[in-house]
Amino acid sequence: MISVGIDVSKGKSKVCIMKPGGEVLAAPYDVQHTKNELNNLINTIRSYDEETKVVLESTGQYHFPVVKMLADNGIFVSVVNPLKMKHFASQDIRKVKTDRIDSIHIAMYGITYWNDLKESSLSADVYSELRILSRQYGYTVSLMVDAKNNLKRIIDSVMPGLDDYLKDNRQNNRLCDFAKHYWHYDNITKFSEKRFVNSVISWKKKKGYHLTEAQAKTIYALAQDGIPVLPCTSTTQLIVTEAAELICELEKTRKTILAQMTAFAKTLPEYSVVREMSCVGDILAVRVIAEIGDISRFKSKRSLIAYAGIDVPPYQSGNFNATERHITKRGNAYLRQIGFEIAQSYIMHKPKDDPIYDFILKKRSEGKCGKAAMIAGLNKFLRVYYGKVSEIYRV
């Protein structure tokens, strides 16, 4: 048997080829992530007349081209968790880290755990596309949060106090559109109160927003008493309108990504089952499906909980048995974040006779703090999710 250890970095990898007993068939050398050089590596691997396995660490994105090329050409590839590789390499007394030594350690890992290696692939299926879209969705939402905070800071300089009167979670663009249209208190005070109220009524009918005459008068009073910091100039107009426009564009992007995610998710059998679960709306349903992926990857409910990083492994030594331990957080951080939002949804809506919400209440009654009770609720949710979705594929 032959183990090919690959230490992956951005754009290139260090490759070491080794046999049992420490026999080195190819000393560590560089391979660029190009078709030509990866094909040369594939030809080298095929030239050996023995069973060969390629081992590499998961590196987020950098290892994808290597795995794709090798797997598409029928070569066994195993992607190993970096933590496992770190523990294996740390057995040396002297801690030396170079790409050359890392590739040797990876090749030795392949020989040591030859029978335990699991084959990996990058299949272009619905789940993988859903996951990519889910990550883009989360990134877009984070950009929107930053953009909204930025707009609020700018508005405090040109129309202080306005955001307190135009807050509406159901109409996220109302403040943006108002800022683009008026953009400075001086543009409001140049009207009489009656003309401004008529202007606002005309604007809100055109945009379809809810804004009463009394609210318009309140905004006019704010404009008269407010003290803008930035002057009413073309530069200020550019700053305000572009900041507001950025939020509108990000909102369009968010909706586009969500629509594509929903279209993909609806092709999966579990979508209807997840949507029927209490307090899991359209957005949370597609995001949790995207992050969990194919349920058949998990051999049990505990595997799914460990994948989310909310498992609490036992710790016992002699007569000592730890009872209060923290979750590992060694898992999918995105799934934990979405799961926390799901737990918040259960607490907000308080569904009656629901096993997940009842479990959260039970943990609270036992003295668990709010966060601990929510994590327990997420644990229960993942168990219920596993049971319901697994049942679909067993039928």
C-alpha positions as CSV (number, residue, x, y, z in Angstrom):
1,M,0.0,0.0,0.0
2,I,1.1,3.5,-0.8
3,S,0.1,6.7,1.0
4,V,0.2,10.1,-0.8
5,G,0.3,12.9,1.7
6,I,-0.7,16.4,0.4
7,D,-0.2,19.5,2.4
8,V,-2.5,22.0,0.7
9,S,-2.0,25.8,0.6
10,K,-3.3,28.5,-1.7
11,G,-2.5,27.7,-5.3
12,K,-0.1,24.9,-4.6
13,S,0.5,21.8,-2.5
14,K,3.5,19.9,-1.1
15,V,3.3,16.2,-2.0
16,C,5.0,13.3,-0.2
17,I,4.6,9.6,-1.3
18,M,5.4,7.0,1.2
19,K,5.2,3.2,1.9
20,P,4.9,1.4,5.3
21,G,8.0,1.4,7.4
22,G,8.9,5.0,6.4
23,E,10.1,4.1,2.9
24,V,9.8,7.4,0.9
25,L,9.0,6.8,-2.8
26,A,8.9,10.6,-3.6
27,A,10.4,13.2,-1.3
28,P,8.2,16.2,-0.7
29,Y,7.9,18.4,-3.8
30,D,5.6,21.2,-5.0
31,V,2.6,20.7,-7.2
32,Q,0.8,23.8,-8.6
33,H,-3.0,23.7,-8.7
34,T,-3.2,23.6,-12.5
35,K,-4.6,21.0,-14.8
36,N,-1.2,20.2,-16.2
37,E,0.6,19.6,-12.9
38,L,-2.3,17.8,-11.2
39,N,-2.5,15.5,-14.3
40,N,1.2,14.8,-13.8
41,L,0.4,13.9,-10.2
42,I,-2.4,11.6,-11.3
43,N,-0.1,9.8,-13.8
44,T,2.5,9.4,-11.0
45,I,-0.1,7.8,-8.7
46,R,-1.4,5.5,-11.4
47,S,2.2,4.3,-12.2
48,Y,2.4,2.5,-8.9
49,D,1.2,-1.1,-9.1
50,E,-0.2,-1.1,-5.6
51,E,-3.3,0.2,-3.8
52,T,-2.8,3.9,-3.3
53,K,-4.7,6.4,-1.2
54,V,-4.4,10.2,-1.1
55,V,-4.7,12.0,2.2
56,L,-5.0,15.7,2.8
57,E,-6.3,18.1,5.4
58,S,-9.5,20.1,5.0
59,T,-8.5,23.7,4.3
60,G,-11.9,25.4,3.8
61,Q,-11.6,26.1,0.0
62,Y,-8.1,25.6,-1.1
63,H,-8.3,21.8,-1.3
64,F,-11.4,21.7,-3.5
65,P,-9.5,21.7,-6.9
66,V,-7.2,18.9,-5.8
67,V,-10.1,16.7,-4.5
68,K,-12.1,17.3,-7.6
69,M,-9.3,16.5,-10.0
70,L,-8.3,13.3,-8.2
71,A,-11.8,12.1,-7.5
72,D,-13.0,12.7,-11.0
73,N,-10.1,10.5,-12.2
74,G,-11.1,7.6,-9.9
75,I,-8.4,8.0,-7.3
76,F,-9.1,7.4,-3.6
77,V,-9.0,10.7,-1.7
78,S,-9.6,11.2,2.0
79,V,-10.1,14.6,3.5
80,V,-9.1,14.6,7.2
81,N,-10.3,16.9,9.9
82,P,-7.4,19.3,10.7
83,L,-7.8,18.7,14.5
84,K,-7.2,15.0,14.0
85,M,-4.1,15.7,12.0
86,K,-2.8,18.2,14.5
87,H,-3.1,15.7,17.3
88,F,-1.3,13.1,15.2
89,A,1.5,15.4,14.3
90,S,1.9,16.7,17.9
91,Q,3.2,13.3,19.0
92,D,6.7,14.5,18.1
93,I,8.7,15.9,21.0
94,R,10.2,18.8,18.9
95,K,7.4,20.9,17.4
96,V,8.6,21.8,13.9
97,K,6.2,23.0,11.3
98,T,7.0,23.4,7.6
99,D,5.1,22.4,4.5
100,R,7.7,19.6,3.9
101,I,7.3,18.1,7.4
102,D,3.5,18.5,7.2
103,S,3.3,16.5,4.0
104,I,5.4,13.7,5.6
105,H,3.1,13.7,8.7
106,I,0.0,13.5,6.4
107,A,1.5,10.6,4.5
108,M,2.3,8.8,7.7
109,Y,-1.2,9.4,9.0
110,G,-2.5,7.6,5.8
111,I,-0.4,4.6,6.6
112,T,-1.2,4.5,10.3
113,Y,-5.0,4.8,9.8
114,W,-5.2,3.1,6.4
115,N,-8.3,1.0,7.2
116,D,-10.1,4.0,8.8
117,L,-9.8,6.4,5.9
118,K,-13.1,7.4,4.4
119,E,-13.3,8.4,0.7
120,S,-14.3,12.0,0.0
121,S,-15.8,13.6,-3.1
122,L,-17.1,17.0,-4.3
123,S,-20.4,15.9,-5.9
124,A,-22.2,18.8,-7.5
125,D,-25.6,18.0,-6.0
126,V,-28.5,20.1,-4.6
127,Y,-27.1,20.0,-1.1
128,S,-23.7,21.4,-2.0
129,E,-25.3,24.2,-4.1
130,L,-27.7,24.9,-1.2
131,R,-24.8,25.2,1.2
132,I,-22.9,27.7,-1.0
133,L,-26.1,29.8,-1.4
134,S,-26.7,29.6,2.4
135,R,-23.2,30.9,3.1
136,Q,-23.7,33.7,0.6
137,Y,-27.1,34.5,2.2
138,G,-25.5,34.8,5.6
139,Y,-22.7,37.0,4.2
140,T,-25.2,39.3,2.5
141,V,-27.2,39.6,5.7
142,S,-24.1,40.6,7.6
143,L,-23.3,43.2,5.0
144,M,-26.9,44.6,5.3
145,V,-26.5,44.9,9.1
146,D,-23.3,46.9,8.6
147,A,-24.9,49.0,5.9
148,K,-28.0,49.8,8.0
149,N,-25.8,50.8,11.0
150,N,-23.8,53.0,8.7
151,L,-27.0,54.7,7.3
152,K,-28.2,55.3,10.9
153,R,-24.9,57.1,11.7
154,I,-25.2,59.3,8.6
155,I,-28.9,60.1,9.3
156,D,-28.0,61.2,12.8
157,S,-25.7,63.8,11.2
158,V,-28.3,65.2,8.7
159,M,-31.7,64.3,10.2
160,P,-31.1,63.4,13.9
161,G,-33.9,61.5,15.6
162,L,-35.6,60.4,12.3
163,D,-34.8,56.7,12.6
164,D,-36.8,56.5,15.8
165,Y,-40.0,57.5,14.0
166,L,-39.5,55.4,10.8
167,K,-38.5,52.1,12.4
168,D,-40.6,49.2,11.0
169,N,-39.2,45.7,10.8
170,R,-41.8,44.7,8.3
171,Q,-40.8,47.6,5.9
172,N,-37.1,47.6,6.0
173,N,-36.7,50.0,3.0
174,R,-39.0,52.8,4.4
175,L,-36.2,54.7,6.1
176,C,-33.9,54.2,3.1
177,D,-36.5,55.5,0.6
178,F,-37.3,58.5,2.9
179,A,-33.6,59.3,3.2
180,K,-33.1,59.1,-0.6
181,H,-36.1,61.4,-1.2
182,Y,-35.5,64.1,1.4
183,W,-31.9,63.4,2.6
184,H,-31.6,66.6,4.8
185,Y,-33.7,68.5,7.3
186,D,-33.2,71.7,5.3
187,N,-35.1,70.0,2.4
188,I,-38.0,69.6,4.8
189,T,-38.0,73.0,6.5
190,K,-38.1,74.8,3.2
191,F,-41.7,73.6,2.9
192,S,-44.6,74.8,5.1
193,E,-46.0,72.1,7.3
194,K,-49.1,71.6,5.1
195,R,-47.0,71.3,1.9
196,F,-44.6,68.9,3.6
197,V,-47.5,66.7,4.9
198,N,-49.0,66.6,1.4
199,S,-45.6,65.8,0.0
200,V,-45.2,62.9,2.4
201,I,-48.7,61.6,1.7
202,S,-48.0,61.6,-2.0
203,W,-44.6,59.9,-1.5
204,K,-46.0,57.1,0.8
205,K,-48.8,56.3,-1.6
206,K,-46.3,56.0,-4.4
207,K,-44.1,53.7,-2.4
208,G,-46.9,51.8,-0.6
209,Y,-45.7,52.6,2.9
210,H,-47.8,53.2,5.9
211,L,-47.3,56.7,7.3
212,T,-50.0,58.8,9.0
213,E,-50.5,62.5,8.8
214,A,-49.7,62.8,12.5
215,Q,-46.3,61.1,11.9
216,A,-45.6,63.5,9.0
217,K,-46.2,66.4,11.3
218,T,-43.9,64.9,14.0
219,I,-41.1,64.6,11.4
220,Y,-41.7,68.2,10.4
221,A,-41.4,69.3,14.0
222,L,-38.1,67.3,14.3
223,A,-36.8,69.0,11.3
224,Q,-37.5,72.5,12.7
225,D,-35.9,71.6,16.1
226,G,-33.1,69.4,14.8
227,I,-29.5,70.4,14.4
228,P,-27.9,68.8,11.4
229,V,-24.1,68.4,11.6
230,L,-23.4,68.0,7.8
231,P,-24.4,70.9,5.5
232,C,-27.1,70.6,2.9
233,T,-24.7,70.2,-0.1
234,S,-24.4,67.9,-3.1
235,T,-21.6,66.0,-1.2
236,T,-24.0,65.3,1.7
237,Q,-26.7,64.3,-0.8
238,L,-24.3,61.8,-2.4
239,I,-23.3,60.3,1.0
240,V,-26.9,59.9,2.1
241,T,-28.4,58.6,-1.1
242,E,-25.6,56.1,-1.8
243,A,-25.7,54.7,1.7
244,A,-29.4,54.2,1.3
245,E,-29.1,52.8,-2.2
246,L,-26.5,50.2,-0.9
247,I,-29.1,48.8,1.5
248,C,-31.7,48.5,-1.3
249,E,-29.3,46.7,-3.5
250,L,-28.3,44.3,-0.8
251,E,-32.0,43.6,0.0
252,K,-32.5,42.7,-3.7
253,T,-29.5,40.4,-3.6
254,R,-30.8,38.7,-0.4
255,K,-34.2,38.1,-1.9
256,T,-32.6,36.7,-5.1
257,I,-30.4,34.2,-3.2
258,L,-33.3,33.2,-0.9
259,A,-35.6,32.6,-3.9
260,Q,-32.9,30.3,-5.5
261,M,-32.4,28.5,-2.2
262,T,-36.2,27.9,-1.8
263,A,-36.4,26.6,-5.4
264,F,-33.6,24.1,-4.7
265,A,-35.0,23.1,-1.3
266,K,-38.5,22.4,-2.6
267,T,-37.0,19.6,-4.8
268,L,-36.0,17.7,-1.7
269,P,-38.4,15.4,0.2
270,E,-37.5,16.8,3.6
271,Y,-38.6,20.4,2.7
272,S,-42.3,19.8,3.4
273,V,-41.5,17.9,6.6
274,V,-39.3,20.7,8.0
275,R,-41.8,23.4,7.0
276,E,-44.4,21.6,9.1
277,M,-42.3,21.8,12.2
278,S,-43.4,24.5,14.6
279,C,-41.7,27.9,14.4
280,V,-39.6,27.0,11.4
281,G,-40.5,29.5,8.7
282,D,-39.5,29.7,5.0
283,I,-36.0,31.2,5.6
284,L,-35.0,29.0,8.6
285,A,-36.3,25.9,6.8
286,V,-34.1,26.2,3.7
287,R,-31.1,27.4,5.7
288,V,-31.1,24.5,8.2
289,I,-31.6,22.0,5.3
290,A,-28.6,23.6,3.5
291,E,-26.3,23.3,6.5
292,I,-27.3,19.8,7.6
293,G,-27.3,18.5,4.0
294,D,-27.8,14.8,3.3
295,I,-29.1,13.2,6.4
296,S,-27.7,9.8,5.4
297,R,-24.2,11.1,6.2
298,F,-25.0,10.8,9.9
299,K,-25.2,7.3,11.4
300,S,-27.3,8.5,14.4
301,K,-28.8,11.5,16.1
302,R,-25.7,11.9,18.2
303,S,-23.6,12.3,15.0
304,L,-25.8,15.1,13.9
305,I,-25.5,16.8,17.3
306,A,-21.8,16.4,17.3
307,Y,-21.7,17.9,13.8
308,A,-23.4,21.0,15.1
309,G,-20.8,21.2,17.9
310,I,-23.3,21.2,20.8
311,D,-22.4,17.8,22.2
312,V,-21.0,17.4,25.7
313,P,-18.6,14.4,25.8
314,P,-18.2,12.7,29.2
315,Y,-15.1,13.5,31.3
316,Q,-14.3,10.9,34.0
317,S,-11.1,10.0,35.8
318,G,-11.0,7.7,38.8
319,N,-13.7,8.8,41.3
320,F,-14.1,12.1,39.5
321,N,-17.1,12.4,37.1
322,A,-17.7,15.9,35.7
323,T,-21.4,16.9,35.6
324,E,-21.2,20.6,34.5
325,R,-19.4,20.8,31.1
326,H,-19.5,23.2,28.2
327,I,-20.5,22.2,24.6
328,T,-17.5,21.4,22.4
329,K,-18.2,24.0,19.6
330,R,-16.2,21.7,17.4
331,G,-18.6,21.5,14.5
332,N,-20.5,23.6,12.0
333,A,-20.7,27.1,13.4
334,Y,-23.2,28.2,10.8
335,L,-25.6,25.4,11.9
336,R,-25.2,26.5,15.5
337,Q,-26.1,30.0,14.6
338,I,-29.2,29.0,12.6
339,G,-30.2,26.6,15.4
340,F,-29.9,29.4,17.9
341,E,-32.3,31.5,15.7
342,I,-34.7,28.5,15.6
343,A,-34.6,28.2,19.4
344,Q,-35.3,32.0,19.7
345,S,-38.3,31.4,17.4
346,Y,-39.7,28.8,19.7
347,I,-39.3,31.0,22.7
348,M,-40.9,33.9,20.8
349,H,-44.0,32.1,19.5
350,K,-44.5,29.7,22.5
351,P,-46.3,26.9,20.5
352,K,-48.6,24.8,22.6
353,D,-48.1,21.0,23.1
354,D,-44.8,21.2,21.2
355,P,-42.1,18.8,22.4
356,I,-39.2,21.2,21.6
357,Y,-40.7,24.2,23.4
358,D,-41.8,22.0,26.3
359,F,-38.3,20.7,26.6
360,I,-36.9,24.3,26.7
361,L,-39.4,25.1,29.5
362,K,-38.4,22.0,31.4
363,K,-34.8,23.0,31.3
364,R,-35.6,26.5,32.5
365,S,-37.6,25.0,35.4
366,E,-34.6,23.0,36.3
367,G,-32.6,26.2,36.8
368,K,-30.8,26.3,33.5
369,C,-30.0,29.8,32.3
370,G,-31.6,31.2,29.1
371,K,-28.7,30.3,26.8
372,A,-28.2,26.8,28.3
373,A,-32.0,26.1,27.9
374,M,-31.8,27.3,24.3
375,I,-28.9,25.0,23.5
376,A,-30.9,22.1,25.1
377,G,-33.8,23.1,22.8
378,L,-31.6,23.0,19.8
379,N,-30.3,19.6,20.8
380,K,-34.0,18.4,21.0
381,F,-34.8,20.1,17.7
382,L,-31.9,18.2,15.9
383,R,-33.1,14.9,17.4
384,V,-36.6,15.5,16.1
385,Y,-35.3,16.7,12.8
386,Y,-33.1,13.6,12.4
387,G,-36.1,11.3,13.3
388,K,-38.5,13.0,10.9
389,V,-36.2,13.3,7.9
390,S,-34.7,9.8,8.3
391,E,-38.1,8.4,8.3
392,I,-38.8,9.8,4.8
393,Y,-35.8,8.0,3.3
394,R,-36.5,4.7,5.1
395,V,-40.0,4.5,3.6
